[in-house]
Amino acid sequence: MYMYIWIITIILLLIGEFMTSNIATIWYAISASISLILSILIDNYIIEMLNFIILGTLLLIIFRPVLNTYLKNKIAKIKRK
């Protein structure tokens, strides 16, 4: 049942990421993908939602600064050429 909600969530988050390109919603799309897998394995929406919120926030906090630094360095190298 909740599998369809996660599929719609993934699609909407990816559309939002492609429209804004601010590297924020991609982490929640990844988290929603894992929640989709969980929804197939277990039937507990609370666990799926907690996974989505906690994992998405952790991914955002950990990887967004790293990826932003990488992209800024790459753009700076391109501008120097």
C-alpha positions as CSV (number, residue, x, y, z in Angstrom):
1,M,0.0,0.0,0.0
2,Y,2.6,2.6,1.1
3,M,4.8,1.5,-1.8
4,Y,2.9,3.7,-4.2
5,I,3.3,6.7,-1.8
6,W,7.1,6.2,-1.8
7,I,7.2,5.9,-5.6
8,I,5.2,9.2,-6.0
9,T,7.5,10.8,-3.4
10,I,10.6,9.7,-5.2
11,I,9.3,11.1,-8.5
12,L,8.3,14.4,-7.0
13,L,11.6,14.8,-5.2
14,L,13.6,14.1,-8.4
15,I,11.5,16.6,-10.4
16,G,12.1,19.2,-7.7
17,E,15.9,18.4,-7.8
18,F,16.0,18.8,-11.6
19,M,14.1,22.1,-11.4
20,T,16.2,23.7,-8.7
21,S,19.6,22.0,-8.9
22,N,20.5,23.0,-5.3
23,I,21.5,19.5,-4.3
24,A,19.0,19.3,-1.4
25,T,16.2,17.1,-2.4
26,I,18.3,14.3,-4.0
27,W,19.2,13.1,-0.5
28,Y,15.6,12.7,0.4
29,A,14.9,10.9,-2.9
30,I,17.6,8.4,-2.0
31,S,16.1,8.1,1.5
32,A,12.6,7.6,-0.1
33,S,14.1,4.8,-2.3
34,I,15.3,3.0,0.8
35,S,11.9,3.5,2.4
36,L,10.4,2.0,-0.7
37,I,12.5,-1.1,-0.2
38,L,11.5,-1.2,3.4
39,S,7.8,-0.9,2.5
40,I,8.2,-4.1,0.5
41,L,9.9,-5.9,3.3
42,I,7.9,-4.7,6.3
43,D,4.5,-3.3,6.8
44,N,5.1,-0.5,9.3
45,Y,4.7,3.0,8.1
46,I,6.2,4.6,11.2
47,I,9.5,2.8,10.6
48,E,9.5,3.8,7.0
49,M,8.7,7.4,7.8
50,L,11.4,7.6,10.5
51,N,13.9,6.0,8.1
52,F,12.9,8.6,5.5
53,I,13.3,11.6,7.8
54,I,16.4,10.5,9.7
55,L,18.4,9.1,6.8
56,G,17.5,12.0,4.5
57,T,18.6,14.5,7.1
58,L,21.8,12.7,7.8
59,L,22.6,12.4,4.1
60,L,21.9,16.1,3.6
61,I,24.1,17.1,6.6
62,I,27.0,14.8,5.7
63,F,27.2,14.8,1.9
64,R,25.8,18.2,0.7
65,P,28.8,20.3,2.0
66,V,31.2,17.8,0.5
67,L,29.5,17.8,-2.9
68,N,29.1,21.6,-2.9
69,T,32.9,22.0,-2.3
70,Y,33.7,19.5,-5.0
71,L,31.4,21.2,-7.5
72,K,32.7,24.7,-6.7
73,N,36.3,23.4,-7.2
74,K,35.3,21.8,-10.5
75,I,33.6,25.0,-11.7
76,A,36.6,27.1,-10.7
77,K,38.9,24.8,-12.7
78,I,36.7,25.1,-15.8
79,K,36.6,29.0,-15.5
80,R,40.5,29.1,-15.3
81,K,40.8,27.3,-18.6
